[in-house]
Amino acid sequence: MSLHDPDSAMLAPRDGIEEGKRLIRVGGDKGLSLAERLSERLHRLTWRTPLHDLRLKGRHPLKLMAVPDDPVPGDVERGRALLAGRLLYLGEERAIDLLDPRRADWGKPFADHFQSFAWLRDLSTVATRAQAAPVAEALMARWLHAHADTVDQAAWRADLWGRRVLFWTAHAPLILSSTDIVYRSRVLNALARGGRHLDRYADKAPPGTARIAAWCGVVACGLLLPEGEARLRFGEAGLQRALGVSLFEDGGSVSRSPAMLLQTIDLLAMLAACYDARRQDPADATTAALARMVPALLGVAHGDRGLSGWQGGGPISAERVAAVVEASGVRTRPLRQSRDWGYQRLAAGSAVLIVDAAPPPVARVVEGGCASTLAFEFSDGPARIVVNCGGARAALATLPPALAEGLRTTAAHSTLTLADSNSTAILADGTLGRGVGEVELSRQESEAGSRIEGAHDGYVRRFGFVHRRQLMLTADGREVRGEDALLPRGRRRRAGATAFAIRFHLGRGVAAEPTADGQAAILRTPEGGLWQFRCRGGALLVDDSLWIDEGGRPVATRQLVVTGEAAAGGASIGWLLKRAR
């Protein structure tokens, strides 16, 4: 399968696509109810009670039953930094000699990276056991001193313990090489205490990747700690429930985040390695979930095999995606239509177009959801031509908080904004408010190409307009035809016209040169491709933009902006993106 034919010419032409119309509604409340928030706080308060301390007591394991392999390689740059005495993650850096887990003055991404011990993977990728063990054991000793006996939110969240169990056991040679019997006993006892904590609190983790991570920890403890048969069965049942509430039927994550789906596949691949270490087969639910998740993930990958950027995740490199997919053991093709997860993939020739065709995720299953309904990304082979700014959760810690929040807005995505507002409100506390409640979707396939029509109600309540978007990718992949329309609906009408802007954020290195008539622009890709953009129904300008790259760094880019005003009767804006060379 070649780089420029991501979906393979040998596939059936329709690839199981269901044509016709469908109405997609957002499910459940936007956030946790007051009762749920109080219950969650109560559970955390019980962690410090004598009763919970008694629950964590039990037999001290003397050894692991097996040591699984970590099936995914780590980050070389971060691994080398560890050998040089620095812990590095998303732009935050701490000298290992000065790191004090009890006085954590770092951001949440860095804290989670440190607390999960995911950095063990990076360290083991670049060093031998003799080189890496002193670094790993020094950081482990500090963690034990700060957190082993103190149960708190900073280190004892169920999802952190689930990940920690997987990384501790997969990299046991790095943290258990010491001849210090007391130290080794403390590590194994902490692992056992973490397993007992997970037994009670795995189901309290939020649905999605966090709950799956927690239950993976329970299952891994059942496999790798002595006398774990009963816990294994208990953990497998819990993991099956977690998968049921965390994944859609088509394999997508309820978070609607490709980056989080990749993390989930990574977790289950590590768990499968635990089974393999004990010469056992994974539970059927785990195997079936992986078989659904991998094609859904590949469905939001571009022609270069890297992930597109949705719901706060930045673009993830093809190498990283390939490593996790290989670790999963699933060989499959991209899913072109995931109606439940909400992404539609149009692919022809070397071109790939990915559309967000669903409401944003509910706040109870994802932090930092984005108002991106009906946005799209478009690539031609390795060239990303139209993108979203991305990276609201994956940007460097040095990015100003206001800018990071701005990456969640509708304007940071390649779609239409009305009156400079979001299609779904982003509230002051970071949660999502009112806006898109339903999306009407229609898809047709023909010899001429693939066509999608979608409409959302995010602007009906405030402005009395439905946003309808039609997109068509021709069969040769050399032309994208689009129309954005504002259609009157509901009783609310604003006096006078309402301003709109349709943004097309351009990929890194794509140069844009407007034409004299203000209706077109010539786009040049770094690979030498030449594309023409033309619009009608609005005025075109070329403006500055930014894009968050694979390392979380902001990159200066350009954007095409089509502006105009919608009268009470609505507006229609047509546009064309056509390959000229």
N, C-alpha and C positions, 0 to 999 in steps of 0.2 A: 504494500500500500504506500504510494508515494506521498511526499510532503504536500504536493499541490493537488492531491485528490483525497481529502480527508475522509470522505464518506464512501470511497471506492466505487468505480464504475460497475463493478460486478454485483452491486446490491440491487434488490428489487426497486423499481423506479419510485414507488410510493412509500416504501419502507414502513408499512403499517400505519400510515397517516390516516386519521379519521377526518374526512372532509365534512364541511357543513358548519352550522352555527352552534355556539354553546354560550351559556351565561355562567360566569365564574364569580362567585360571591365570597367576600372575606368572611372567615368563620370566627365566632367567639368575640369576646371583648377585646378592646385595644390593649388592656393591661391587666395586672393582677387586681382583684377586688380587695377591699379593705380587709375582709375576713382572711383572705389568702395571705396578705402582707403580714397581718398580725400572727397568723399561724406560722409563717416562715420565721418571723422574729422570735416567737416562742420556742421553736425548735432550736434555734441558735443559742438561746439563753440556757436551754437544758444541757448544752455541751459542757458547761462549767459546774454542773451540780455534782455532788458526791455520788448520786445514783449512776450518772453516766460514767464516772470514773470507775465505778464497780463493774459496769458493763464491759469496759475495755480490758479488764484483767482476765488473765487466762494463762495457759501453759506457754512457756517460752519455746519457740521452735529452735532446734539445734542446727538445722540446715534447710536448704531448699530441696525439694524433690527432684527438680531439674532446672536447668538454666536455658531459657529459650534464646534464639537469635533475634536480633532486631533486623527485620527484613528491609528497612528503608535507610539509606545512607544519610548522614548528617550534612550540615553546612560547613564547608571547608574553611571559610573565612572566620566564622565564629569559633571553630575548633582551634585554629591557629592562635586566635586571640586568647583562648583559655590557657594554652601552653605558655603564652607570654605573660600570663598573670592577670588577664582582664576578662571579665564577663560582659559580653556585648549582645544587645538585642534591640532592633528597631531604633537605632540611634542613641540609646542609653548605654552607658558604659560605667562599670564599677571595677576598681582594682580589687582583686581577690583578697589581698592582705588586709584591706580596710573594710571589707564587706561585713556588715553586722545585721543579720536578719531580724534582730529585735528592734532595730531602728530603721525600718524600711522607709526610705524617702524617695522611692522610685514610683514610676507610673504603673498602671495595672498590667499592660502587656508584658513589661519587664518582670514584674512581680510573679505573674503566672508562669512565665518561662523559667524563672529561677525555682519557684515552688514545685513545679511539676517534674523537675529534673530532666526536662527534655534536652538540656544542654549536654547530658551524658552521651547522647547520640552524636553530637558534633565532635566531642572530645575523642570518642572511640574511632571516628572516621579518619582522624589525622595522626593518631599516636598509637604506639604499642602499649601493652598493659603496663610495662615498667615505667613508661613516660607519663601515662595518663593517671595511674592509680594515686600518686601523691596529690595531684590536683583534685581528683574526685573525692578522696577521703578527707581532705582539708575542708572542702565545702560541706561534705556530709556531716563532719563533726560539728561545724558551726550550726547547721540546721538542727541537729539533735539537741544541742545545748539550748537553742532558742525555742524549739517547737515540739520536741518529742513528748514532753510531759505537760505541755500547756495547750489545751484544746481551744482554738479560737478560729474566727472566720478567715484570718489572713492565710493560714496554712492548712486548715482542716475542712475546707469546702469539699463536698463529696466528689466533685469532678476532678479537683486537684489530687485527691487521694487515688482516684481511679487511674489517672495518668501516672502518678508516682509509682504505684505498684507495678505498672507495665515497664516503666523505665528502670526502676530498681532491679527488677528480676532479669530483664534483658541485658543489663550491664552490671550484673552482680560481680563479675571478676574485677571491675574497677573499684567497687565500693566495699568489697569483702576480701581483698587481698592481704589486708593487715594481719600481722601475727598477734596483735593486741586482742586478747580474748574478750576483755570487757567491752571494747569498741564493737567487735563483731556481734556480741550478744545484744548490745543496744540497738544496732541496726535491725537485726532479726526481730527483736521485741517490738520495735517501732512499726515494722511491717505487719506484725500480727495485730497490734493495736489498731492500725489503720484499717485492716480487714474487718475487725469487729465494729469499728465505727461505720464502715460502709454497709455492713449487714443491716443496720438500722436506718441509715440516712440516704442510701443510694436513690430511693424512690422520691426523695424530697428535692433532688436536683431539678432544675428547669427542664422541660421537654426539649429534645434536640441533642446536640453533641454532648452537652454537659451530663445529661442523664445516662446516655450510652456509655460515656467514659466511666462514670461511677459504677455501673453494673459490669463493665469489662474488668474493673478492679476486683469485684466480688468473685467473678468467674476465675480470674487469674489466681487469686488466693486459694480458691478451691482446688485448682490444678497443681499449684506449686508449693503450698504449705502442707505439712503432715496432717493426716486424718481429715482430708478436705472433701470426701465424697458427698456428704450431705450438703455442704456449702456449695459445691459445684452444681448440684441439681437446683438448689435454691437460686443461685446466681443465673443459671441458664433460663429459668422461668422469668426472673426479673428482667433479664436482658431482652427476652422475647417481648415482654410488655413494653419496655422502653423503645424498642425498634418500632413497635406498632403505633406508638403515639408520636414518634419523632421523624418518621418517614412517610411520604405519600406513597400511594400504590405504585406510581411510576418510578419510584426510587429516589426522588428528590427530597431534600431536607425541608422540614417545616420552617426552618429559618429563612428559606429561599436564598441562602448564601452558598454559592459554589465553593468558596474557601472553606466554609464549615463542613460541607459535604466531603471535601477532600480530607479534612481532619478526621471525619468519622470513618472513612475507608481506611485511613492510616491506623486508627485505633483497632478496628476489626482485623486488619492484617497482622498487627502485633499480637492480638489475642489468638489468632489462628496459629501463630508461631508457638504460643504456649501449649496449645493442644498438640502440636507436632512434637514438641520437646517431651511430652508424656506419651507419645505414640498413640494418640487418640484422635478421632475425627471431630471437627467442630460440630456444634449443634446445627440441625437443619435450618433453624431460623436465621442463624448467622450467615450460613452459606447462601441462603436464598436472598437475604438482604444485600449482600455484596453483589450478587448477580444482577440485582435491580439498580444498585447505586452507580456502578461503574459506567454503564451506558448513559445514564442521566448526566453524570459528570462530563463525559466526553461530548455530550450534546451541547455543552456551553463552552467548548474549546474552539479556538480559531484554527485557521489553516496551518499555523505554525505549531499547533498542538498545545499552546499555552492557554490558560483559562481567561475568559473575559471577566471584566470587573463589575460585579453586582453586589448590592446589599452590604456595602462597606468594605468588601474585600478588594485588594489590589489585584492586578494581573499576576498570575502565578506561572512561572516558567515551564516550558515544555519538559525540561529535564526533571523537575520536581514532580509534575503530573505523571510522567512516564514511570518514575521510580515507585510511586505509590500504587499506580495501576498494576505494575509488574508484581509488586509485593502482594496484591490482592489475589493473584492467580486467575483473574477473570480476563478472558480474551473475548472482545466483543466490538461492535461498531457503535458509533454515536447514535443516541436517541434523537430523532429529528423533532418529535413532538411530545412534550411532557405537559399535558394540560393541567394536571393537579399541581405540579411544581411551578408551572407558569411560564416556562420558556419555550419559544418556538425557534427551530433551526431551519433556515433555508440554505441549501447548498447546491451549487451548480458550477461545473468547471473547477476553477481554483478559488472561487468566491464562497464566503460563508457569511451569512447574515443572522444575527441572534436577536430576538425580540423579547422584552419583558412584557408578557401578556396576562398579567394577573395583578390583583391588589397587593400592596406591601404586606409583609408578615405582621402578625399580631405581636404586640410588645411582650407578651408573656413568654415567647419562645426565642426572642432575639433582642439584643441591645443594639441601639443605633441603626434601626431600620431606615431605609431610604425611600424617598418619594419619586420613584423612577418608572411608574407605570407607562407603558407604550414607548419607552426609550429603546434604542437599538444600537448594536455595534456591528461594524462591517469590516471584513478583511478580504484581501486578495492574495492568496498564498501567504508568504511571510509578512506582507505589508498590512499593518492595521491602519485603515483609512479613517473610519469614524469610530470613536470610542466614547466611554463615559470617563469622567475625571477619576472616579473610584477612590479606594483607599481610606475611607472614613475611619475604619478600624485598623488598617494596615499601614498607616502613614508613620513616619518617624516621630518619635516623642518630641522632637524639637519644633515640629510644626505648630504654629499658634493654634490654641483650642478653637478660636472662632473660625479659622480657616478649615480645620478638621470637621467642624460641624457643618460648614458650608458645603462640604463634599457630599452631604446627605440630601441636599436640596434638589428640587426638580431641575433648576438651572444648571446643576453640575452634571446633568445627563443629556443625552442627545434626543430631546423631545420638545414638545411645546409647553411654554409657560404662559399663563394668562395673568395680566395685571401684576407681573413680577411677584407672583405668589406660588406656593407649592401646591401640587395636586392633592397631596395629603399633608395636613398640618404637622409640623415638627414643634412640639411643645417645649417650654422653657426647661422642663426637667429631663429633656432628651427623648421622651417617649413620643409615639405618633398619636395624633388626634384624629379629628374628623377629616374626611376626604374621600378617596376612592373606596367605595363599598362594593361595587360590582363592575365587571368587565365583560362586554359582549365580544365574542371572538368568532371569526369565520375564516376557514382556510380552504383553498382550492389548489389542486395540482392539475396541470395540463401540459401538452407538448410545448406550449409557449414559455412555461416557467411555473414558479410557485408564487401564490398570492395570499396575503394575509390582510384581513380587515379587523381592526379592533376599535372599541369605543369604551371610554370610562366616564364615570359620573363625578369625578373629583371636583369639578368646578360648577356643578349644577346648583348646589345649595347657596353658594356665595354669588355666583355671577349669572346663573341661568343658562349655562352652555354645557353641552356634552362635547368632549374632544374625541373625534373619530380620526383614526389614522389608517391609511391603506398603503401597503408596501408590496411591490412585486419585484422578484429577482428573475431575470430572463434565463432561459434554459442554458445559454452559453456562459452565464455568470458575468457578463460584461456590462450589464445595465441594471440599475435599481431605479424603479419609478415609484414616486411617493406622492401622497396627497394628505394634507392635514386640514380637517374641517372643524369649525365650531358651529354646532347645531343647537338652536334654541330648545330648551326643555325646562319645565317647571314654571313657577309663577314669578320668581324674582327676576327683575330686569333693572339694570343700571341705566340711569339717564345718560344719554350720549354714547359714544363708542368706548370700547374696552381694548386697551393695548395688548398685543401678544408678541411673543418672540419664539421662534423655532431655532434651536441650537443644534449644530452639528460639530461636536468637539473632534478635532483632527488628531490622528495618531502622532506619536513622536517622530519628528523629522519630516512630516508632511508639510510642504510649502504651499501657500495659497496666494494666488495673484488675481485680484478682481478685474473684471472687464470694465470698459468705459461706460457701458449702459447701466451698470448697477444691478444687473440681473443674473450675472454668471461669474464663475471663477474657475481658474485652471489650477488643478492640484497635482503636485509632483511628489512622488513617494521616494524615500531614500534608495529604493531598489531600482529606480529609473522608470517606474510606471507613470503614466500620464492619464489623469481623469478630468472630465469636465463636469462642473456642477452648474445647473441652471434652474431658476425658479420663476414663478408667476404668481401674482396676488400679494406680493410684499416686496420690500426693499432689502437688498442684500448688502451686508457689510462683513468685513473680516476683522476679527478682534483677537485680543490675547486670551489665552486659556492656560490651564496647567493639567498635568496628568501625573498620577502617582505610579512610579515604576515598580518593578519586581522587588526592589529593596526598600520600598516605602518612601523613596525620595521624590520630592516634587520636581517635575520637569516642565520647563516653559514650552508651551505649544500654542497652536492657533485654533480658532473656531470660526465657522461660518454662522452668521446670525441673520435670519430672515425676520424682519419686523413689519408690523402693520397694525391696523385697528379693526375690530369686529363691531359692526353695527348691531342693532337689536335683532336683525334677521340672520346674523351669523356671518361667517367668512369661509372661504375656501382657498387654500394655498397649494399649488402643485409644484413639484420639483423633480429633477432628474439628475442622477449620478451615472455618468457613462464613461467607459474606458475609451480613451482616444489613442493609446499606444500600449 
